[in-house]
Amino acid sequence: MEVSEIQGIVLQAMGNINSTRRPKERLDMSATAPIFGPGSRLDSLGLVALLIEIEEALQDAGHDVTLSDARAMSQSQSPFRDVPSLVTFIASLMAEAR
């Protein structure tokens, strides 16, 4: 799967999450948007919902990826901090699974 496809899945999942949120609580929708941490409107429960949404979309595309594991949590910089970090993390997990 190409990086642009992964980015599309992440942004689509963010859009799906936004559809359930009030306008002032919606996530920024861009290729460089923050996801979790400073500058984001997402709390830990929202992050879990987003990760599940992404995992399900990846599974629908034929890729079984688990995003919230001990490896993700142990990194010095969270792979969930912004869209580019998350896309890179997903691509690395998919490369390892090959």
Rosetta blueprint (number, residue, H / E / L):
1 M L
2 E L
3 V H
4 S H
5 E H
6 I H
7 Q H
8 G H
9 I H
10 V H
11 L H
12 Q H
13 A H
14 M H
15 G H
16 N H
17 I H
18 N H
19 S L
20 T L
21 R L
22 R L
23 P H
24 K H
25 E H
26 R L
27 L L
28 D L
29 M L
30 S L
31 A L
32 T L
33 A L
34 P E
35 I L
36 F L
37 G L
38 P L
39 G L
40 S L
41 R L
42 L L
43 D L
44 S H
45 L H
46 G H
47 L H
48 V H
49 A H
50 L H
51 L H
52 I H
53 E H
54 I H
55 E H
56 E H
57 A H
58 L H
59 Q H
60 D H
61 A L
62 G L
63 H L
64 D L
65 V L
66 T L
67 L L
68 S L
69 D L
70 A H
71 R H
72 A H
73 M H
74 S H
75 Q L
76 S L
77 Q L
78 S L
79 P L
80 F L
81 R L
82 D E
83 V H
84 P H
85 S H
86 L H
87 V H
88 T H
89 F H
90 I H
91 A H
92 S H
93 L H
94 M H
95 A H
96 E H
97 A H
98 R L
